Amino acid sequence: MDSPRIFVTRRIAAQALKQLEGRVQMEVWEGSGPPPRAELEARLPHLDGLLSLLTDPLNAEMIALAGPNFRVLSQMAVGTDNIDLAAASARRIPVGHTPGVLTEACADFAMALLLAAARRVVEGDREVRAGIWRPWGPDILVGKDLYGGTLGIVGFGRIGQAVARRAQGFGMRLLVHDLNPDTHLEKCFGIQFVSLPELLRQSDFVSIHVYLSPQTRGMFNAETLGQMKPGAVLVNTARGPIVEPQALQAALESGRLAAAALDVFDPEPIPADSPLLAMPNVIITPHIASAAGQVRLNMAQIAVENLLLGLAGQPLRFCANAAALGPA
């Protein structure tokens, strides 16, 4: 019997790919970016499995192209909003993902952005690199105090909880909004669950940690941003479409928000003519919250493990559509 044919949509950690040697017929996309849509369209009918990244758009139309031998779609990411899970489930295709391993790295990065935006670190760096070193003065690059401030956490899953643990070390008051609040967590984390409008009204800083879904798409729009405490700082390390860029721009230009720090954007990459790029009080990084060496290796290894389990017809270690698939 021929070995299963699989395609990896980007070169991932060599240690992870090595686990596939001799077990599958493997092709790896060697481009610096994701493979073009036409490339995926041509390959899908002939594959037994696919190892994808969040940059690969796998909608219902694409999944329909998968051939009769296609057995598993394994994604090296926590989120699967680029995949039509209903279409995959209808084809009985398990969809693997990699939750858990990037929790601490993403929480670290959210706090890094929060600190940088609050204390205007990037603004100061830009001034120095531009040859500007103003004499010390009481009003030079004055930022916001984290210590004693109120942090609003929107979404209280693994990453939101990890951010809460870190914020406790800064002596912050913690307000949380979650679509499915577990009040037992209030004592464990020293938090208070509140409605989104109440969180926005009281928080000096807001950090977003919800999944992208129809319910959260555009969650931060002109109305909700207008409810934020004047002078607040917004941090988004979740997904770009949760925040409407034009509404964010307006909130910053009006002075409603003091600053924003974004690791994600809608669309990605951010358009070169986006007005946000010219704003000194906006920090934008290229979706790198999980970009820590060991984390990326762990993600790759789990993605490979899910792939091999799916090819063998066994339950995946982490399956995003397990409930829809039901018993094997």
Helices and strands as residue ranges (DSSP letters): E 5-8, H 14-18, E 25-28, H 37-43, G 44-46, E 49-52, H 60-64, E 72-75, H 85-90, E 95-96, H 103-118, H 121-129, E 150-154, H 158-168, E 173-177, H 185-189, E 191-193, H 196-202, E 205-208, H 222-226, E 232-236, G 240-242, H 245-253, E 257-262, G 275-278, E 282-284, H 293-311, H 322-325
